[in-house]
């Protein structure tokens, strides 16, 4: 691309890079907290939420740890650690509170366009699986956030609750199923579009086909954000007091360009995904649940298999997977040079260390890439014994970049989850990582506000608590508040049965 010599410059208070759920959430929070601030959103594609926030690019589970077994690992003494499950659930309740406020105050429109009730279930096979799931049930059901969890090891009961899982299954097979009401399916793409609509209505400038090329700190501590208008082939610079990089897999490169010391040593490892999507409408109608199993040995947490009901644009769909894929791209619509260009002298040891310590993951990815359609359907039959290859097609899911952090012993450690990186002066921040990601966007963006605007938090406190009543309090320790807010969100989000 040939860029014209002229550079158009403007000034703003806030620049949000990426038009996904993270930027949209942070923008909505700031608009309520500081309505006099000017906000601009830059998105390199020609529309919103086309990468990780897109409905077909993520599981849409509304990660609340109700069914995801990777949030309740086994302990060395044979028990189950529920700490992460409780933490993830509390963060999802924060999202529900903010979304409820959004619906009640016309920030958001019809919630049925992006959130719908779908039962969450955990399914295991074999005697060891039964022992683990039984122990998990015993631990979680004692906790106030999970007290409605139920459990069965009766194959007939399993068949009644999830017919596709029970049909044609050996009646002598040992199985177990934990299930809970209150689960949801979330179309984060539709949610993002509604949030961006609110921002546009209230004066936010959302610019598409605006690809950020560089971030440079000015002498006064603000940032020069240089981007290319891809439609007009023009170069622009925005001078911003605060920058948030919510560009999914593209965030690492941009934070590296900023030169902040906090990004030194951090790398990224891309992991793609593929789904089997059901094409048989009769089967789709027979299943209405998200049924999660256990990840294969060496598999990343984002590859936990699930037979998954989705509600996208008002229509039910049925997916199974994800199956891991691999490409050096950091975004689904990224470039093959993304991974090699992310390697810097300051993160080389981190990334090389992970290459040595994560050989199991590498082996897993190679095995996944070699799978044929029939092999994928064989995996599906562990959940759905009657599955026929002709009823399923392959679709490509979104791209995720797992965070690699420096480690003195190994060089680097591959971490799963999300991580906020911000400069010491709070003038720039970004979000790296993947699941639970979008489901905990509100909590993550409140974390960004705490890190970057500590001097304003006391002033903003009452407004934040209006949007998120549990802010600063533990729902686990205040069961009355949890019940009040859960019932409120059930009503506001039209989730009542």
C-alpha positions in Angstrom: 0.0 0.0 0.0 1.3 3.4 -0.9 0.5 5.9 1.8 0.1 9.6 0.9 2.5 12.1 2.4 -0.2 14.1 4.2 -1.0 13.0 7.7 -4.3 14.1 9.2 -4.0 14.6 13.0 -6.8 14.8 15.6 -7.0 14.8 19.4 -9.1 12.7 21.8 -9.2 11.6 25.4 -9.5 7.9 24.8 -8.6 5.5 21.9 -9.9 2.0 22.0 -8.1 -0.3 19.5 -10.3 -3.2 18.2 -14.1 -3.2 17.9 -14.7 -6.4 19.9 -16.4 -7.1 23.2 -13.5 -5.8 25.3 -13.3 -2.4 23.8 -17.1 -2.1 23.6 -17.4 -2.9 27.3 -14.7 -0.5 28.4 -16.1 2.2 26.1 -19.6 1.8 27.6 -18.2 1.9 31.2 -16.2 5.1 30.4 -19.2 6.7 28.7 -21.2 6.3 31.9 -18.4 7.2 34.3 -17.0 10.2 32.3 -19.6 11.3 29.7 -17.5 14.5 28.9 -14.6 12.4 27.6 -14.1 12.0 23.8 -13.7 8.4 22.7 -12.6 6.9 19.4 -12.6 3.3 18.4 -10.3 2.0 15.6 -11.0 -1.4 13.9 -8.9 -2.7 11.0 -11.7 -4.8 9.5 -14.9 -3.4 7.8 -17.3 -4.1 10.7 -17.5 -4.9 14.4 -16.8 -8.1 16.3 -15.5 -10.1 13.4 -12.7 -11.9 15.2 -12.8 -13.6 18.6 -16.1 -11.9 19.5 -17.9 -13.3 16.5 -20.5 -16.0 17.5 -19.0 -18.7 15.2 -15.5 -18.0 16.5 -16.1 -18.8 20.2 -18.0 -21.3 22.3 -20.5 -18.7 23.6 -20.8 -20.6 26.8 -21.1 -17.6 29.1 -18.3 -19.2 31.1 -19.5 -19.4 34.6 -17.7 -22.6 35.6 -21.0 -24.5 35.8 -19.8 -27.2 33.5 -16.2 -26.5 32.4 -14.1 -29.2 34.1 -10.8 -27.5 33.5 -11.8 -25.0 36.1 -12.0 -27.7 38.8 -8.7 -29.7 38.6 -7.9 -32.7 40.6 -5.6 -32.3 43.6 -2.7 -34.5 44.6 -4.7 -35.9 47.5 -7.6 -37.1 45.3 -9.8 -34.1 45.9 -11.0 -31.3 43.6 -9.9 -27.7 43.7 -12.9 -25.4 43.1 -11.1 -22.1 43.7 -10.9 -21.1 40.0 -14.5 -22.2 39.4 -15.8 -19.9 42.1 -13.6 -17.0 40.8 -14.8 -17.4 37.2 -18.5 -17.7 38.3 -18.2 -14.5 40.4 -16.7 -12.6 37.4 -19.6 -13.8 35.2 -22.1 -12.6 37.7 -20.4 -9.2 37.4 -21.1 -9.3 33.6 -24.7 -10.3 34.2 -25.2 -7.3 36.5 -23.8 -4.8 34.0 -25.8 -6.3 31.1 -28.9 -6.1 33.3 -28.2 -2.4 34.0 -27.6 -1.9 30.3 -31.0 -3.4 29.4 -32.8 -1.5 32.2 -31.3 1.8 31.1 -31.5 1.4 27.4 -27.8 1.0 26.7 -28.7 -2.4 25.3 -31.7 -3.6 23.4 -33.5 -6.9 23.4 -31.3 -9.3 25.4 -32.8 -12.4 23.6 -30.7 -11.3 20.6 -27.5 -12.2 22.5 -28.3 -14.3 25.6 -30.5 -17.3 26.0 -31.1 -20.0 28.7 -29.3 -23.2 27.9 -28.6 -26.0 30.5 -24.9 -26.5 31.4 -23.8 -30.1 32.0 -20.6 -32.1 32.6 -20.3 -35.6 31.3 -17.6 -38.2 31.9 -17.1 -41.9 31.2 -15.4 -44.7 33.1 -14.9 -45.4 36.8 -12.2 -42.8 37.3 -14.3 -40.2 35.6 -17.2 -41.1 37.9 -15.1 -40.7 41.0 -13.8 -37.3 39.8 -17.2 -35.9 38.8 -18.8 -37.2 42.0 -16.1 -35.5 44.1 -16.5 -32.3 42.1 -20.3 -32.4 42.7 -19.8 -32.9 46.4 -17.4 -29.9 46.6 -19.3 -27.5 44.4 -22.9 -28.2 45.6 -21.9 -27.0 49.1 -21.0 -23.6 47.7 -23.8 -21.0 47.5 -23.1 -20.2 43.9 -23.5 -23.8 42.8 -26.0 -25.2 45.3 -28.5 -26.1 42.5 -26.0 -28.5 40.9 -27.4 -32.0 40.5 -25.7 -35.3 39.7 -26.5 -38.7 38.3 -24.7 -41.9 37.3 -27.9 -43.5 36.0 -27.7 -44.1 32.3 -31.5 -43.9 32.0 -31.5 -40.5 33.7 -28.7 -39.4 31.4 -30.7 -40.5 28.4 -33.7 -38.5 29.6 -31.7 -35.3 30.2 -29.6 -35.5 27.0 -31.1 -38.0 24.5 -28.3 -37.7 22.0 -25.7 -38.6 24.7 -27.7 -41.7 25.8 -29.0 -43.0 22.4 -27.2 -46.3 21.4 -24.9 -46.1 24.4 -23.9 -49.4 26.0 -26.1 -49.8 29.0 -23.3 -51.3 31.0 -20.9 -48.3 30.4 -20.0 -46.3 33.5 -21.0 -42.7 33.0 -21.8 -39.7 35.1 -23.5 -36.4 34.5 -23.6 -33.2 36.6 -26.2 -30.6 35.5 -27.4 -27.2 36.6 -30.1 -24.7 35.7 -29.2 -21.1 35.1 -26.7 -21.7 32.3 -26.7 -19.5 29.3 -25.5 -19.2 25.7 -24.1 -15.8 24.7 -23.7 -14.4 21.2 -20.9 -12.0 22.0 -20.9 -10.6 18.5 -24.5 -9.4 18.8 -23.8 -8.1 22.3 -20.8 -6.1 21.0 -22.9 -4.6 18.2 -25.5 -3.4 20.7 -22.8 -1.9 23.0 -21.2 -0.1 20.0 -24.6 1.1 19.0 -24.9 2.8 22.4 -21.5 4.3 22.1 -22.2 5.7 18.6 -25.5 7.2 19.8 -23.7 9.0 22.6 -21.0 10.6 20.5 -18.3 7.9 20.1 -16.5 7.9 16.7 -16.2 4.3 15.5 -13.8 4.0 12.6 -13.6 0.8 10.5 -10.9 -0.2 8.1 -8.6 1.7 10.4 -5.4 -0.4 10.9 -3.1 0.9 13.7 0.5 0.8 12.6 2.3 2.4 15.5 2.0 3.7 19.0 4.5 6.4 20.1 4.6 8.1 23.5 4.7 11.9 23.4 6.8 14.1 25.8 3.7 15.0 27.7 2.8 11.3 28.4 0.0 11.1 25.9 0.1 8.7 22.9 0.4 9.3 19.1 -1.7 6.5 17.5 -0.8 6.2 13.8 -3.2 4.3 11.7 -4.0 3.7 8.0 -7.5 4.3 6.6 -7.5 1.2 4.4 -10.6 2.4 2.4 -9.1 5.8 1.4 -5.4 4.8 1.5 -4.7 7.6 4.0 -2.5 8.0 7.0 -3.9 9.5 10.2 -2.6 10.2 13.7 -4.7 10.6 16.8 -3.2 12.1 19.9 -4.8 10.3 22.9 -4.5 10.7 26.6 -5.3 7.0 27.2 -5.1 4.0 24.9 -6.6 0.6 25.4 -5.5 -2.3 23.1 -8.4 -4.7 22.8 -7.3 -6.2 19.5 -7.4 -9.9 20.5 -4.4 -11.7 19.0 -3.2 -8.4 17.5 -2.7 -6.9 21.0 0.7 -8.4 21.6 2.3 -6.7 18.5 0.8 -3.3 19.3 1.9 -3.4 22.9 5.4 -4.3 21.7 5.3 -1.3 19.4 4.4 0.9 22.3 7.8 0.1 23.9 6.4 0.0 27.5 8.7 -2.0 29.7 5.8 -4.1 31.1 5.5 -6.0 27.8 9.2 -7.1 27.8 9.7 -10.8 28.0 6.1 -11.6 27.1 5.4 -13.7 24.0 2.4 -15.4 22.4 1.6 -18.9 21.1 -1.3 -19.1 18.6 -3.8 -22.0 18.8 -6.6 -22.3 16.2 -9.8 -24.2 16.4 -12.3 -26.2 14.3 -15.8 -27.3 15.0 -18.1 -30.0 13.7 -21.4 -28.3 12.9 -24.6 -30.4 12.7 -26.5 -30.1 9.4 -29.4 -32.3 10.5 -32.3 -30.2 11.9 -33.9 -33.1 13.6 -30.8 -33.7 15.7 -30.5 -30.0 16.5 -34.0 -30.0 17.9 -33.3 -33.0 20.1 -30.5 -31.4 22.0 -30.7 -28.3 24.2 -27.6 -28.2 26.4 -23.9 -27.5 26.6 -22.3 -30.8 27.6 -18.7 -30.5 28.5 -16.2 -33.4 28.9 -12.6 -33.7 29.9 -9.7 -32.5 27.8 -7.4 -35.0 26.2 -3.9 -35.4 27.8 -1.7 -32.6 26.6 -4.6 -30.6 25.2 -4.9 -26.9 26.0 -7.9 -25.9 28.2 -9.6 -24.2 25.3 -9.8 -27.6 23.6 -12.1 -29.1 26.2 -14.7 -31.1 24.1 -18.3 -30.2 24.3 -21.6 -31.0 22.5 -22.9 -27.5 22.3 -26.3 -25.9 21.7 -25.9 -22.4 20.3 -28.5 -19.7 19.6 -27.2 -17.4 16.9 -29.3 -14.7 15.2 -32.4 -16.3 16.6 -31.7 -19.8 15.3 -30.5 -22.9 17.2 -27.4 -24.7 16.1 -25.4 -27.7 17.3 -21.7 -27.8 17.4 -19.1 -30.3 18.7 -15.5 -29.6 19.4 -13.4 -27.6 19.3 -10.6 -29.5 17.5 -7.3 -27.7 17.7 -5.7 -26.3 14.6 -2.5 -24.4 14.1 -1.3 -21.5 12.1 1.3 -18.8 12.8 -1.5 -16.2 12.4 -2.4 -14.3 15.6 -5.9 -13.5 14.1 -8.2 -15.5 11.9 -7.8 -12.7 9.4 -4.2 -12.2 10.3 -0.9 -12.7 8.6 1.4 -15.8 8.4 4.2 -13.5 9.7 2.4 -12.8 12.9 4.3 -15.3 15.0 7.8 -14.8 13.7 7.5 -11.0 13.9 6.4 -11.3 17.6 9.8 -12.8 18.5 12.0 -10.1 20.0 15.4 -10.3 21.8 13.6 -9.6 25.1 11.1 -12.5 24.8 13.2 -15.0 22.8 14.2 -17.0 25.9 10.6 -17.1 27.1 9.3 -18.5 23.8 12.2 -20.9 23.3 11.6 -22.2 26.9 8.0 -23.0 26.1 9.1 -24.8 22.9 11.0 -27.2 25.1 8.6 -27.6 28.1 5.4 -27.9 26.0 6.3 -30.8 23.8 3.1 -32.6 24.9 1.1 -29.7 23.5 3.1 -29.8 20.3 2.4 -33.5 19.9 -1.3 -32.9 20.6 -1.5 -30.2 17.9 0.2 -32.4 15.4 -2.2 -35.3 16.1 -5.2 -32.9 15.8 -4.0 -31.6 12.5 -3.7 -35.1 11.1 -7.3 -36.0 12.0 -9.7 -36.8 9.1 -13.4 -36.0 9.2 -14.1 -39.6 10.2 -11.6 -39.4 13.0 -13.3 -36.3 14.3 -16.7 -38.0 14.2 -15.2 -40.9 16.1 -14.3 -38.5 18.9 -17.9 -37.1 18.7 -19.2 -40.6 19.2 -17.7 -40.7 22.7 -20.4 -38.1 23.5 -23.0 -39.1 20.9 -22.7 -42.8 20.0 -25.3 -42.6 17.2 -23.4 -39.8 15.3 -23.2 -40.2 11.5 -20.5 -38.5 9.5 -22.9 -37.2 6.9 -24.8 -35.1 9.5 -21.8 -32.9 10.3 -19.5 -30.5 8.5 -16.3 -28.8 9.5 -16.2 -25.1 10.3 -13.2 -23.0 11.3 -13.3 -21.3 14.7 -11.5 -18.2 15.9 -7.8 -17.9 16.6 -6.4 -17.6 20.1 -3.0 -16.4 21.3 -2.0 -17.9 24.6 0.3 -15.8 26.8 3.9 -16.8 27.4 5.5 -15.2 30.4 9.1 -15.3 31.5 10.1 -18.0 34.0 13.5 -18.1 35.7 13.6 -21.9 35.8 12.3 -22.8 32.3 12.8 -19.6 30.4 9.1 -19.2 29.7 5.7 -20.5 30.9 2.6 -20.9 28.7 -0.4 -19.5 30.6 -4.1 -20.0 29.8 -6.6 -17.4 30.6 -6.5 -13.6 30.2 -3.9 -11.1 31.4 -4.0 -7.3 31.6 -0.8 -5.5 30.8 -0.5 -1.8 31.5 2.1 0.9 31.7 3.2 2.2 35.2 1.6 5.6 34.5 -1.7 4.0 33.4 -1.7 5.8 30.1 -1.9 2.6 28.1 -3.3 -1.0 28.7 -4.1 -4.1 26.8 -5.6 -7.5 27.2 -3.8 -10.7 26.2 -5.0 -14.3 26.3 -8.2 -16.3 25.7 -10.8 -18.2 27.7 -12.8 -17.2 29.8 -12.3 -13.9 28.0 -15.5 -12.4 26.8 -17.6 -13.9 29.6 -15.6 -11.9 32.2 -15.2 -8.8 30.1 -16.8 -6.5 32.6 -14.6 -7.6 35.5 -11.5 -7.4 33.2 -12.4 -3.8 32.2 -13.0 -2.8 35.8 -9.6 -4.1 36.5 -8.2 -1.9 33.7 -9.9 1.1 35.2 -8.5 0.3 38.7 -5.0 0.0 37.2 -5.1 3.0 34.9 -7.3 5.5 36.8 -6.6 4.9 40.5 -7.0 8.6 41.3 -10.6 8.6 39.9 -11.9 5.4 41.4 -13.2 7.0 44.5 -15.1 9.6 42.4 -16.5 6.8 40.1 -17.4 4.4 43.0 -21.1 5.2 43.3 -21.6 5.1 39.5 -19.8 1.7 39.2 -21.9 0.3 42.0 -25.1 1.5 40.2 -24.0 -0.6 37.2 -22.5 -3.5 39.2 -24.0 -3.6 42.7 -21.6 -6.3 43.9 -18.5 -4.1 43.0 -16.0 -4.4 45.8 -17.9 -7.2 47.6 -17.7 -11.0 47.4 -20.9 -12.7 46.3 -19.6 -15.9 47.9 -19.7 -14.2 51.3 -22.9 -12.2 50.7 -25.4 -14.9 49.6 -28.4 -12.5 49.9 -26.8 -10.1 47.5 -26.0 -12.9 45.1 -29.6 -14.2 45.1 -30.9 -10.7 44.6 -28.7 -9.9 41.7 -29.1 -13.3 40.1 -32.9 -13.1 40.2 -32.7 -9.5 39.0 -30.6 -10.5 36.0 -32.8 -13.5 35.2 -35.7 -11.1 34.8 -33.9 -8.2 33.1 -32.2 -10.6 30.6 -35.4 -12.6 29.9 -33.8 -15.8 31.2 -36.7 -16.9 33.4 -38.3 -20.2 32.4 
